Amino acid sequence: MTRPAPAPESRDRPYFVVGQWTGGGDVDIWHVEEAPADPGELSDLCEQHTVDAEDAFGSVEVVYAASPEAAAEQARREASETSERIHRELTRP
């Protein structure tokens, strides 16, 4: 299970982004929902979403953003950056 990242210093709110990484940095996002601000509630609900997502071969990420749309875009950006980093690491001489 991915642990939620610490909240940034801005006014962004936590969001659950549920979906499936389809490869090459692409993400098929199924659901975006504002997460609770309370760390205990956030952790409990994240665990519940993770169990449900794993049953469908998906995953849950917690991202901090100003809106659901911005959260989805942040998740896509993070997936792309991760994919690029993995590619660089695998192709290093």
N, C-alpha and C positions, 0 to 999 in steps of 0.2 A: 504494500500500500504506500502510496506517495504521501509524505507528510506535508501539510500545508506550509507554505513559505510564510515567514513573518510579514506582518502588515507593513506596507510602505508608509512613509511619513506623510503622504498626501491624504486627501479626503476620499480616495478610492475605497470602495466597499468590496468585501470578499464575494466571489461568485463561484458556484460549482459549475464546471463545464464538463458535460458527460458526452462521450463519443468514442470513436474508434479511429486509431491511427491507420490510415490506408496505405502508408508507405511514401517515401520520397518527401516527407514533410507535410503531406496532405492529411487533413483530419475531417472525418465525417461527424459533424456535431449533431447530437441527438437532442440535447436538452441543456438549457442554461437557466440557472436559478440563483437568486441572491442567497448567500449563506448567512447564518446567524453570526453576529459580531462576537458573541461569547465564545471563547476558545473551547470550552468543554462541549457546548452544544454543537459547535462547528465540527469538532472531532467525531462526535457520535454520529451526526448526520452524514459526514463524509464516509464513515465506515459503512453505513447503511447503503448509501449510493454506490460505493465501491463494490459491495457484494452483489447488488443488482446488476451493475454494469459488467462485472466479470462473467456473470451467467450468459451474457450476450457477446462475450469477447471484446468488451469495451473497457474504458478506464474513466477515472474521474480526476480532474485537475482543479485545484483551487487557485484562482487568479484574482488579482485586485484590479478593479476597473471602475469607471464612473457609470457604466450602463451595461445591460446584458449584451448589447451589440459590441461594445468595446471589450467585454470579457471574451466573447467568441473570437474576436480579432486577435487579442492577446494570446489566447490558447493556440491559434493557428500560427502566429509568429514564433512562439516558443517551440512548437513542433518543428517548424522549418529550421530554426536555429539548431535544434538538437540533431535533426537529420544531417545538416551540413557538418556539424562537429563530428558526428559518427563517421561520415564519409571521409573527412580529412584524416581522422585517426586510422581508418582502415587502409587508406591509400598512402600513408607515410612510408618512405623507404626504410 
